């Protein structure tokens, strides 16, 4: 009875039994075929073989930089940084604190510009009132202040339009856009402080108009950014609506009332900024107030690196786990984004 032949069979040659590896003999012409197909004469299986080789090569190349299991890299990989900057930031206490810092900066700016140039950098309600006073020649305004008011209103509108339309294309709450937009606004504040310090320190004229234009343009972008992140009550400048909401709060005297606390801190932040700006303009110069406003803006801008990001989920998650973030997603700490822990 015959038995199945194994891959290593035995043949009788010259009276001696010698083991012969049939698989090895079959493998020789297969290697020859593959070597020929990789050369100029490409057979019908050349594409498949090369495709497998390329896939393996790309796999090896993609896994070269990956850390070994259980080892956390000190410097996060590039894809982690891309994820960090592309994520939208979450609605939490840190975002509220950043808007409060911007409110302090706004108070410093308005107190400084009003005491120096008789105009507001952000509060266009007051500037509109100044236009009416100028129309009837009211003596409360300084000479040539109408130019300052006109430049402030125009620059504010252009700044809000520029930052607002660009933000709509870039996704307003994305971390990268918040960093870039606030960095540009901060540079404008530093530029205005430099103009005030080195240019002629006049209350009107070219140097004053350049300073007002820079501040109002940056302020318009800041207000748009504050509204677009989803916290319109913390718009960093308009306090009237906040006071109305605070006075009409039915839970005003309850112990736990987050909206009330947020509005109170917002009002206190603006008042603090106004006091700092007024003191700087009275005892030093407007350049100091503008510099302080820029420094506060720097702190708020850099802190956007550390906001928790929103990880979008395919399914709607529990709102208690979502930490107040808009849309379906989970707030993710920066350490988990960069290092995965």
C-alpha positions in Angstrom: 0.0 0.0 0.0 1.4 3.3 -1.0 1.9 6.1 1.5 1.7 9.8 0.8 5.0 11.2 -0.3 6.6 13.7 2.0 8.4 16.9 0.8 11.6 15.1 1.5 11.6 11.8 -0.5 14.2 9.2 -0.9 15.6 8.1 -4.3 17.9 5.2 -5.1 21.0 6.2 -6.8 24.0 4.0 -7.4 22.9 1.5 -4.8 22.7 4.1 -2.1 19.6 5.8 -0.6 20.0 9.6 -0.7 17.5 12.0 0.8 16.3 14.7 -1.7 14.4 17.8 -0.7 11.7 18.2 -3.4 10.5 21.5 -2.0 14.1 22.9 -2.3 14.3 21.8 -5.9 11.0 23.4 -6.7 12.0 26.6 -4.9 15.0 27.1 -7.2 13.1 27.8 -10.4 10.6 29.9 -8.4 13.4 32.2 -7.3 14.7 32.4 -10.9 11.2 33.4 -12.1 10.9 36.1 -9.4 14.4 37.4 -10.1 13.6 37.7 -13.8 10.3 39.4 -13.1 11.9 42.1 -11.1 14.2 42.9 -14.0 13.5 44.2 -17.5 11.4 41.2 -18.4 8.3 41.6 -16.3 6.1 38.7 -16.0 2.4 38.7 -15.2 3.1 38.4 -11.5 5.7 41.1 -11.3 3.2 43.8 -10.2 2.0 41.6 -7.4 5.4 40.8 -6.1 6.6 44.4 -6.3 3.5 45.5 -4.6 4.1 43.2 -1.7 7.7 44.3 -1.5 6.7 48.0 -1.5 4.0 47.4 1.1 6.5 45.6 3.3 9.1 48.4 2.8 6.6 51.1 3.7 5.5 49.2 6.7 9.1 48.9 7.9 9.7 52.6 7.3 6.5 53.6 9.2 7.4 51.4 12.2 11.0 52.5 12.5 10.1 55.7 14.5 7.5 54.0 16.6 8.5 53.5 20.3 8.8 50.1 21.6 5.8 48.7 23.6 5.7 50.2 27.1 8.1 53.0 26.3 6.7 56.5 26.3 8.7 59.0 24.2 9.9 62.2 25.8 9.1 64.3 22.7 5.7 63.5 21.2 5.6 62.3 17.6 4.6 64.7 14.8 1.2 63.1 14.3 0.4 63.9 18.0 1.2 67.6 17.5 -1.0 67.7 14.4 -3.8 66.2 16.4 -3.3 68.7 19.2 -3.4 71.8 16.9 -6.3 70.4 14.8 -8.6 69.7 17.8 -11.3 72.1 19.0 -11.0 73.2 22.5 -13.5 72.2 25.2 -15.8 74.4 27.2 -14.5 74.3 30.7 -13.2 76.5 33.5 -9.9 77.1 31.7 -11.6 78.6 28.7 -13.6 80.9 31.0 -10.4 82.0 32.8 -8.7 82.8 29.4 -11.7 85.0 28.5 -11.4 86.7 31.9 -7.8 87.5 31.2 -8.8 89.0 27.8 -11.4 91.0 29.7 -8.7 92.5 31.9 -6.7 93.4 28.8 -9.7 95.1 27.3 -10.3 97.2 30.5 -6.6 98.3 30.4 -6.9 99.3 26.7 -10.2 101.3 27.1 -9.0 103.1 30.2 -5.7 104.0 28.5 -7.2 105.1 25.2 -10.0 107.1 26.7 -7.7 109.0 29.1 -5.1 109.6 26.4 -7.0 109.9 23.1 -10.6 110.6 24.3 -11.8 107.5 22.5 -12.4 103.8 23.2 -10.6 101.0 21.5 -13.3 98.4 22.0 -16.5 100.0 23.3 -18.0 101.3 20.2 -21.2 102.3 22.0 -19.3 105.1 23.7 -17.6 106.1 20.4 -21.1 106.3 18.8 -22.1 108.7 21.5 -18.9 110.8 20.9 -20.0 111.2 17.2 -23.3 112.7 18.3 -21.5 115.0 20.7 -19.2 116.1 18.0 -22.0 116.7 15.6 -23.4 119.4 17.9 -20.0 120.8 19.0 -20.3 119.7 22.6 -17.4 121.1 24.6 -16.8 117.8 26.4 -14.7 116.6 23.5 -11.2 117.6 22.8 -10.3 119.3 19.5 -9.7 116.9 16.5 -11.1 114.0 18.5 -13.5 113.2 15.7 -10.7 111.7 13.7 -9.8 109.4 16.6 -13.4 108.3 16.9 -13.8 107.6 13.1 -10.6 105.6 13.0 -11.5 103.5 16.0 -15.0 102.6 14.7 -13.7 101.8 11.2 -10.7 99.8 12.4 -12.9 97.8 14.8 -15.4 96.9 12.0 -12.6 95.9 9.6 -10.9 93.8 12.4 -14.1 92.0 13.3 -14.9 91.3 9.6 -11.4 90.1 8.8 -11.0 87.8 11.8 -14.6 86.7 11.7 -14.6 85.6 8.0 -11.3 83.9 8.3 -12.3 82.1 11.5 -15.5 80.8 9.7 -13.2 79.0 7.2 -10.7 77.8 9.7 -13.3 76.5 12.3 -13.4 79.1 15.1 -12.7 76.8 18.1 -9.8 75.0 16.6 -6.7 75.3 18.7 -4.4 76.3 15.9 -6.7 79.2 14.8 -7.1 80.5 18.4 -3.3 80.5 18.8 -2.6 82.3 15.5 -5.4 84.8 15.8 -4.6 85.8 19.4 -0.9 85.9 18.5 -1.6 88.4 15.7 -3.7 90.5 18.1 -1.0 90.5 20.7 1.6 91.6 18.2 -0.7 94.5 17.3 -0.8 95.5 21.0 3.0 95.5 21.2 3.2 97.5 18.0 0.8 100.1 19.4 2.8 100.3 22.6 6.0 100.8 20.6 4.4 103.6 18.5 3.2 105.3 21.6 6.6 105.0 23.3 8.9 106.1 20.4 6.7 108.3 18.2 5.6 111.8 19.3 3.3 111.5 22.3 0.3 113.5 21.0 -3.4 113.1 21.6 -4.1 113.4 17.8 -2.3 113.2 14.6 -0.6 110.4 12.6 1.0 108.6 15.6 -2.2 108.7 17.6 -4.3 107.4 14.7 -1.9 104.5 14.0 -2.0 103.5 17.7 -5.8 103.7 17.8 -6.1 101.8 14.5 -3.9 98.9 15.8 -5.8 98.7 19.1 -9.3 98.8 17.6 -8.5 96.3 14.8 -7.1 93.8 17.4 -10.1 94.4 19.7 -12.6 93.7 16.9 -10.9 90.4 16.3 -10.8 89.5 20.0 -14.5 90.1 20.4 -15.3 87.9 17.4 -13.1 85.2 18.8 -14.7 85.4 22.2 -18.2 85.1 20.8 -17.3 82.3 18.3 -15.9 79.9 21.0 -19.5 79.5 22.3 -19.5 81.7 25.3 -21.2 84.9 24.1 -21.9 86.2 27.6 -18.1 86.4 28.1 -17.5 88.7 25.1 -14.6 90.4 26.9 -16.0 93.9 26.4 -19.8 94.4 26.7 -20.8 94.5 30.3 -24.4 95.9 30.0 -25.9 92.6 28.9 -24.1 90.8 31.6 -25.5 93.1 34.3 -29.0 92.6 32.9 -28.7 88.8 33.0 -27.2 89.0 36.5 -30.0 91.1 37.8 -32.7 88.9 36.2 -31.2 85.6 37.4 -34.0 83.8 39.3 -31.3 81.8 41.2 -29.3 84.9 42.1 -29.0 84.1 45.8 -28.6 80.4 45.6 -25.3 78.9 46.9 -24.4 77.0 43.7 -25.0 79.1 40.7 -22.2 78.9 38.0 -23.7 81.5 35.6 -24.0 84.1 38.4 -20.5 83.5 39.5 -19.2 83.7 35.9 -21.0 87.1 35.4 -19.7 88.5 38.6 -16.1 87.5 37.8 -16.5 89.0 34.3 -17.6 92.3 35.8 -14.7 92.2 38.3 -12.2 91.4 35.6 -13.3 94.4 33.5 -13.2 96.7 36.5 -9.7 95.5 37.5 -8.4 96.1 34.0 -9.9 99.6 33.9 -8.3 100.5 37.2 -4.9 99.2 36.0 -5.1 101.2 32.8 -6.3 104.4 34.6 -3.4 104.1 37.1 -0.8 103.5 34.4 -2.0 106.5 32.3 -2.1 108.8 35.4 1.2 108.0 37.0 3.3 106.9 34.0 2.2 107.0 30.4 -0.2 105.3 28.0 2.7 103.3 26.7 2.9 101.4 30.0 -0.8 100.6 30.0 -0.6 99.3 26.4 2.4 97.2 27.4 0.6 95.7 30.4 -2.4 94.9 28.2 -0.2 93.1 25.7 1.5 91.1 28.5 -1.9 89.9 29.8 -2.8 89.0 26.3 0.4 86.9 25.9 -0.5 84.9 29.0 -4.0 84.2 27.6 -2.6 83.3 24.2 0.0 80.9 25.4 -2.5 79.2 27.7 -4.5 77.9 24.6 -1.8 75.3 24.3 -3.0 73.6 27.4 -6.8 73.5 26.9 -8.4 70.1 26.8 -9.3 69.1 23.2 -12.6 67.7 22.1 -12.3 64.1 20.7 -15.2 63.7 18.3 -17.1 60.4 18.7 -19.3 58.5 16.2 -22.0 58.1 18.8 -23.5 60.7 21.1 -21.9 60.4 24.5 -23.3 61.1 27.9 -23.4 64.9 28.5 -22.0 64.5 32.0 -18.9 63.0 30.5 -18.8 65.5 27.7 -17.9 68.3 30.2 -20.1 70.9 28.5 -18.4 70.7 25.1 -20.5 71.4 22.1 -21.4 68.6 19.8 -20.8 64.8 20.3 -17.3 64.4 21.8 -15.2 63.9 24.9 -12.9 66.4 26.5 -9.4 65.0 26.3 -6.4 66.3 28.4 -3.3 67.5 26.6 -1.2 64.7 28.1 -3.4 62.0 26.5 -3.3 63.8 23.2 0.5 64.0 23.1 1.6 60.9 25.0 -1.5 58.8 25.1 -1.5 58.4 28.9 
